[in-house]
Amino acid sequence: MDPSTYRPATGEIPTEPGVYKFRDEHRRVIYVGKAKNLRNRLNSYFANPADLHPRTFTMVHTAASVEWTVVNTEVEALQLEWTWINEFDPRFNVMFRDDKSYPYLAVTMKDEYPRAFVTRGKRKPGVKYFGPFSQVWAIKESLDLLLKAFPVRTCTNGVFRRAQATGRPCLLGYIDKCAAPCVGRVTPEEHKDLARNVVDFMSGNTGAFIGPRRAEMAEAAAELDYERAARLRDEIVALEKVVDKSAVVLSMNADADVFALVTEELEASVQVFHVRGGRIRGERGWIIERLQEAGPAELTSDYLRQAYTEVDPEAIPREILVDTLPEDLELLTAWLSERRGSRVVIRVPQRGEKKAVLDTVAKNASQALVLHKTRRASDLTTRSAALTEIQTALGLPEPPLRIECIDNSHTLGSNVVGSLVVFEDGLPKKRDYRHFAVTGEAARDDTSSMYDVVSRRFSRYLESLAEDEPDERFGYRPSLLVVDGALPQVHAAVKALEDLGIMDISVVGLAKRLEEVWVPDDEFPVILPRNSEGLFMLQRVRDEAHRFAISYHRKRRGASMRASVLDGVEGLGDAKRKALLRHFGSVKKMRAASVAELQEVKGVGPALAARIHAVLHAEDAPEESTAPEAATGE
């Protein structure tokens, strides 16, 4: 759709703060945004669409209309924008998914007879939630211990009504783990007090319950009321066990939520630790689909709104620790402070215990993203769908059951290497991975390097065809060859195959910046949906090739740097240099050797040993302490 066909007149757009919606031709909302000045923001979409980011350009050209709603303040715009994002689920907005379904402890304080239970899923009004907890068994065990001190009901409404009708409590009522309000053992208000105690204790006010029980136990023991003292002792032990289940992370009695963000091209991971009273009371995480080119500051704004939109105001802590300050820091601070009823501080810790906790949260976020990608890739149904999507999008005759990907790596044109990774049925086949060292004219630029690696890989394939038994390393033909790059790299790979007479292997390139799929002889790329399983598959293959190339490049670069101190020694060639490194293990040990010890290496005579010794002990000789990596060939 041409944006000029639905662009509103500049004078029609108000200059007040507000929220706007882009809709497609079917009236579906595809993007929701907020603005301090609606006229300035909307005009930026239409002034010169060619200057827009490609993803924004696609959104503007997919839309068929735009509409807006004026609000009084930026805080109202913030709230309305998030309400609409959750309501309409626009395809071009950042998408959040819980990285797993977390259990909560819930207490139905709205009920006449409040109930405590473990739950997952959407929150309901009038219910107090505690957590999330990482394991169901942990919260169930904690609830079981709490019932010893606060015997609040845990039964369903059906069981409760049946007990009322029969006049007999359930088993928990008989074993004193429920106060049995169903049969009138306690009044509704007394039972609600028990529920309030559960809420207060789980909110971190533990001292108000353990301390008085200790004093009461001592008093009962002094009065020789050992039965009451034993009951209080059991309650104290149970409450202390609940407290001990929460790891102590801060020496001070601090309340804070600690967030960390880890980003990749297509997805990002957010983790939060809920710290109350210096202890981790719960954790939660989200996986973000990065449908827009949002940076860490913008994503931080989004995930903070995601985290605090539906929670009870009292669950918002006074201090929120993040690794990147949000884009709308003042606006978010005002919104959270308004919800909480007192000032909220958002900051980045720089040192000390809080910085250490933030680093731990960041590790968890990174691991959650790796786990998410691994689970997604290992699922058979998902892999099948991904291969089918790739086949359809690229017009392949069959699903690409064997995909090979080639990537090159270098440092300013030196130590150029190539990598080949293989995926079969959507899973990596690591025994078929190969390295290539690129030298000479082939190393002059990226396209030459790509031509060289493709030629060498498929020359071995042709040689294998002529042999009685296929070469296990190179003897199989891929259904699809993916190269890291755009059209220049694709054309170089196709030229290499054509020069070898191979015409039946499909070649595509995956450009990292925008994740575009380039095919030969087409000036425009194939754009797969951002949440496409096929795109995730191609990205994982490309990223694995990049990782493998980088690891090999670092080995070669390290070996080169370790041996560089010997480059200026007259009469010392590659063979003798390698012999010296093998004999001594490192340049540091070689430097500690005498001239006589250097002569123990085959081919090193007195004169050469003296020259080596002199170079190694020159004032400008660099320190070396790492043993060289083993030489790696093709």
N, C-alpha and C positions, 0 to 999 in steps of 0.2 A: 504494500500500500504506500502511495506517495504521501509523505507527511504534509505536504502543502495542501492536500485535499481536505484535511480536517484541522489544520492549524487555526486556533482561535485568534481573533484580532487582538493586538496588543492592548488596546484600550478596554477590551472586555475583561481582561484578567485583573483581579484585585491585587493590591500591593500588601495586603495583610498576611499574617501567617495562616497556614492551612495545610490540607492534605489533598493530594491529587491521585486520580486513578486513570490509567491507560486501559482501554478496552479493545478487543479485537473485533472483527467483523461479525462475530456471533454474540457480541455483547459480554463475552467473558472477560473478567478483570485479569490482565496479564502483568500489571506492575502497579505498586502503591508506593508513593513517596511523600515526604513532608517538606515544607519549605518555610523559612522565616519570611520570605517575600515571594509569593506565588508567581507574580509577573516575571521577576528575574529568573526564577528557577525554570519555569515552563518555556520562556523564550530561549533558554540555553539549549533546549532540545531541538528547536526549529531554526535557529539562526543560520547554522551551516552544518547540516547533518553529516557531511563528509569528514568533519573534524571530530566527530564523536568516536568514542571507543567502539570497536567492532561489535561488542555484545550490546551496547546501548544503541548502536546503529540498527542492529537486528530488531531490537525491541520497538524502536520508533517506527520502523517499516512494517512490523507485524501488526501494530495497533491501527485501529480505524477511527478512534475517537479518544478524547481526553476530557475529563470533568474534574471539578474541584469542590472542596468544602472549606469555607472560612471558619476559623476558630479564634478565640480571644488571645491565647498565649501560645508560646512555643511548647510549653509543657503539655497543653491540651492537644497540640498537633502530634507530639510524641506518642501520647496515649492512643489517639484515634488511629494513627498510622498502624500501630501494632495490633489494634483490634481488627482492623480491616485485613491486615496480612494473615492473621489467624482465621478470619472468616472466609476469605476468598482464595487463600493459598495460591497467590499469583506465581506463574511459572518463571518470571524473570527476577523475582526477589530471592534473597538468600533463604535456603531451605534448611531447617533444623530437624534432626532425628536423634532421639535418645539412643546412645550407643548400646544400651541394654535396658531392660525393664527392671527398675529398682523397686524393692519393697519398702513400705513405710509402716510405722506404727500410727494408727489412727484412733482418735477418741471422739465419739459423737456427742460433743457438749451441748448440742441443740436439743437432744432428746431428754425426756423426763427422767429416764433411767439410762445414763450414758453407757456406751459400750466401747471396750478397747479391743482392737483386732488388727491383724496384719493385712495390708492391701497393696495392690498395684493399680495403676491406671489413673484416670482423670480425678482431680480433686473436686470435692463437693463443698458448698458453703455450709458453715456451722460445724465443721469437723476440724479438729486440731490434728496436724500431721507432724510426725517427727522422723527424721531421716533426711535423705534416703540412706538405707543400709546396703552394704555390698552383698550380704548373704542373708537368705531367708532364715536359716537355722539360727543365726546370731540374734536376730530380733525376736524370734520365737522363744529362744532361751532367756533373753532379757525380760520379755513379757511374763514368762513363767516365774521368774524371780520376783518381779514387781508385785505379782499377785499375792505373794507371801506377806507383803507389807500393806498393800492397798488392794484388797480383794474386790475389785470392780468387776462387773459382769462382762463376759466375753462371748456369750451365746448369741445366736441369731435371733431375730425377732420371732420367728416361728417357734423355736424352742422356748423362748421366754413366755410367749402366750400360752403354750401348752402347759408349762409349769404353773402359770397363774390359774389355769382352768382346773388342773388336777390337785393343786395345793401341795405338790411335791417338787422340791428343787432337783436340779440335775446333779450329776456326780460331783462337780466342782463345789457345789453348795455343801455336800456331805463331807468333803475333805478340807473345808475351810479355805478354799481358794476363790470363793465367791461369797459376797455378803448376803446373797440370796434375797434381793429386794422383791423377787417374783412372788415370794410367799410371806412378805412382810417382816422379815427379820430386821431390816433397817428401813427407815423412812426414805422417801424420795430425796429429801434434802441431805440426809446423812450419806446416801449413796453418791449424790452429786459431789459432796465434799471429798469422797474417796477419789472420784474422777479428777477433781481439781488438784488433788495431791499428786496424781500420776502426771498431769500436765506440768505442774510446777517442778517436779523432780526431773522430768525429761527435758525441761527447758534449762536445766543447769543449776537450779537452786537446791543442790544436794545437801548442803550443810544444814539447812533448816529442818531436815528430817533425820539425819544420822546423829547429829549432836544431841538433840533432846532425847532421842531413844537411848543413847548411852547413859545420860543422866538418870532417866527413868529406870533403866536396868539396874544401875547401881543402887538406886533407892529401893527397888523391889528386893534386891539381894539383901540389903541391910534390914529389911522388914521380914526376912526369911520367906518371902513369897517367891519361891524358886520356880514355880510353874510360870508365873508372869515374866520373871527374869529370863527364863529359857526361851519363851516366845519372842521377847524383845531381842534377845541375842540372835535368834534365827532371822528376824527381820533385818537387823543390822548387817549380818553376813550377806543376806540376799541383796540388799541395797548396795553394799560395797562391791559385790561382784559385778553388778550392773555398771557401776562407776569404773571399775577396773577394765571392763571390756573396751572402753574408749581409750585409745592411745594418747598419752600426754605428748603434745608437740611444742607447747610454749610453757616456760617456767612461770610467766605471769598469768593471772586469771583473766585471759583476754577472750573477747568474742569477736570473730571475724570470719568472713567468707573469702577463701583464697582461690583465685581463678588463674588458669594458665591456658594459652592458646598455641597450637602447633599447626602450621599451614603447609599445604602442598598446592599444586596447580589446580586440581579439581575439587579437593576436599580439604577440610580443616577439622581439628579435634579440639574440644574444650572440656576441661575437667575442673571441678570445684571441690574443695574440702570445706565442710561446714565445721568450724572450730568454735566450741562453746566452753567457756571456763578453762581454756587452755587445752582442751581435748577434742579430738576429731569425733564429732557426733554423727557425721554422715558424709557421703560423697555422691557425686552425680557427674554425668558427662553427656555431651552431644557430639554428633557428627554433622558437620555443616557442608552442604553442597554449594560450592562457590559458583553460582550461576552468573554473578556479576563480578567485575574486576574490583572487588572490595579489598582494601588493605587491612592490616592488623588493627588499626585504630577504628575503622568502620565496623569490622567484625566484632570488636570488643563492645561497641555500642549496641550492636544487635544481640549479642549473647547475654548482656546484662539485662536488656529488656525481656528476653526470653526467660531468664532465670527468675525475675521478680514480678512479672505481670500478674501471675495467678497465686502467688503466695500470700499468706496472711501478713498484714503490715508489721505485726510484732516479730515475725520471723526474719525481718530485714535487720542485719546487724549494724552497729554504728560505724564499723570499719570494713571496707571492701578492698582487698589487695589484688592487684592485677599485674601482669607483666608488661602491658602496653596501655597507656592512658586512652580512654575512649575518645572518639572524634568529637562528640558533644558532651564534654566533661561537665561544664557548668549546667547544661540542660538536664543531664542525667542526675547530677547531684541534687538539683532542685526537685526533680520528680521523686527521687527516692526519699529525700528528706520530707517532702510533703506526704508521702505514703506512710512513712514511719512515724511522723509526728514530732521528730527531732532531727538534728543535723546528722547527715551521713557523709563520711569522708571516703573518697576513692583515691588511692595512691599506689605508687610502685615502690615496694620496699627495696632498699639499696644494700642493706647488710644485716647481720645478726640472725636471730632465730626465725623471724618472719621471712627473710630472704631464703633461708634454708628450706622452710616449708614450701615456699613458692617453687623452688627448684624440684622438690619432690613431686609437686602437683604437675609440673611440666613433664617430668619423666612418665607419669601416669598417662598424660594426654598423648604423648608420643607412642606409648605402648598400645593405647586404645585404638589409635589410628592404624597402626600396623596390624593389630588383631582384626579390626574391621575389614581391612583390605584382604587379609589372608582368608577370613571366613567367606568373604564375597567371592574370591577367586576359586576357593576349593569346593564350593557348592556345585554339584553336577548340573542341576537344572539351570543355574545362573550361567555356568560356562557354556552350556548348549545354546542358551538364548543369545549369549554374546557372539558366539561363532556364527549363528544364523543371521544376526544383525549385520555383522561384518560382510557376510556373503551377499546379503541383499543390498547394502549401501554401496558396495564396490562392484556389484554385478558379476560376482565370481561364479563359475559353473558349479561349485560345490563348497560346502563349509571348509574353511582353512584349518584342517585338523593338525597340520604341521606348519607353524609359523616360525620363520627365522628373522632375526633383527640384527643389523650391523650398525655400530656406532664407532666414531673415531674420537681420540682425545690427544691433546698436545699442550705444551707450554710455549706460547709465542712461536709456534712452528717447529720447536725442537722436541725430541723424544716422542715422535708421532707413533701412536699405536691404534690398532683396531680391535674390536671385540665382536664375536658372533655368539648370540644366545639362541636357544631353541626351545619352543613351547610345543608340546604335543597334547591335543585334547584340552587346551587351555591351561596346562600345568607345565612348569619349567622342567626340562630334561637336562640336568646339569652335566651329565657325563658327555654330552655333545657340545658343550661350550668350547670355544676356541679363542686364542689370542693371536694377533698378528703384529709384528714389528714392521713399521713402514719406514723405508729409508730412500735416499737418493731423490731423483726427480719426482717420484710418487708422493713425497712428503711436502711438496711446495705449497699446496693449498688443500682445502677440504674436498673439493670435487676430485682432484687427482688421487687423494688418499682413498676416497670411496671407490673409485674405479679400480685401484690396485687391490683392495681387500676383496671386492666382489669377484674380480678376475681370478685371484688366487684360490678363493673358496670354491668357485665353480669349475676351475681347471682341474682341481682334485676330484670333483664330482664326475667330470668326463673321463678322467683317467680310471676312476673306479668302475665305470660302466664297461671298460674294456678288459677288466680283470675278471678272473673266475669267481672270486668272492668280493662282494661290495666292501669298500673301506668303511669300517664302523664309524670313523670320524666324519667323512665327507661323502659317503656313498648314497645318501638319501636326498631326494628332491623335495623342497618345501612347496606347500600349496600357496604360500604368500611370503614374499620378502618385504620386510619393513626396514626402511632406512631412517635414521634420525636426521631430519632436515626437511627442506621444502623442495621446489622444483629443480634447482641445480643439482642437489644430491640424488634426486630421483632419476634425472636424465643421465647422470654419470653411471648409476647402477644399471640402467637399461642399456646404455652404450656398451658396458662391459659384457653383459649377457649376449647382446647382439653380435659382438665381435667373436664370441665363442660359439655362435650359432645356436644359442638357446633362446627359444621364442615362446615357450609355454609356461613361464613362471611370471605371475602377477607381481608387480612392484608398486609400493606406495611409500610416501614419506609422511612422517608425523612431526609437524613443526611444534616445538615446545611452547613458544610464547602464547599462541592462541589455540593450541591443540587442534590444528586444522589437518585434514588428511589430503595429501596431494597425490594426484594420479598422473601418469604420463599423458602428454598431449592435451592437457586441459588447463587453461589459464586460471580457472577458478577452482578452489579446493572443495572437497566434500565436507560438509559440516554435519557431524553427528550430534544429536541432542546431548546436552551437558550431563544428563543423568542416564545416558545410554550405557547399557552393559557392554556393547561392542567397543565404545570409546574407552571405558575402563580397562578392557582387555588389552587394547592396543597401547594404552598408556603404561600399563604394567610391563608389557613386553619391552617397550622403549626404555623405561626407567631401569629395568634389569640390565639391558645392554649398556646403558650409560654407567651404571654402578660397576659392571664388570670391566669396562674400558678404563674407568678412573682407577680402579684397584691395580690393574696391570701397569698403567702409566706411572703410578706412584712408585711401584717397584723399580721400573727402569730408571726413573728420574733419580731415585735414591741411590741406586747402584752407580749411576753416572756421576752423581755428586761426590760419592765416597771415593771414587777412583780419580777424580779430576785433579787432585793434588799431585799426581804422578805424571800428568800430561807433558810437563816440560822437561822430563828427564831424557837426555839424548841416548838413543840406543835401546829404549824401553818400548817395545811394541805391545799390542793387545794381548798376545799369548803369554808373554812374560809378566805383564801386569796382572792378568787373571791368575797366573801361577803364584805370584806373590800374595794376592788376596786369599787364595785357597790355603796357602801354607800358614799365614799368620792370622787369618780370620778377620782382621780389621786394620785400618791405617794406624789406629792408635797403638796396637801391638807392634806393628811394623816400625813405628817411630821409636819404640822402646828397644828395638833390636840393635845389636852392634853390626859393624861392617862384616865381621866374620860370620855372624848368624844370617845376614842377608845372602851370603854366598852359598848357604846350604840349599837355596832354591835352585832347581835345575835351570841352566842357561844364564845364571847371574854370576859373572866373573868379578875379580877384585875391582877393576876400574868402574864397572857399572854399579857395583855395590857401593862404592865410594860416592858416586854421583847421586844415587838414590838417598844415601844417608845424608848428604849435604842438603838436598832439596827438602827432605822431611824435617830437617832441623833449622831451616831458614826461619827468620823472625816472623815472616808473614804467613807461615804455613797454618792453615785452619785446623782447629781441634776436631777430631773425629772419634766417635765412640761406639758407633753402631755397626754390627756385623753386616756384611753385604747380603742382599737377597740372592738366592740362586738364580743363575741366568735362565731366562725363559725364552724359548723359541716359539716358532709357529706351531 
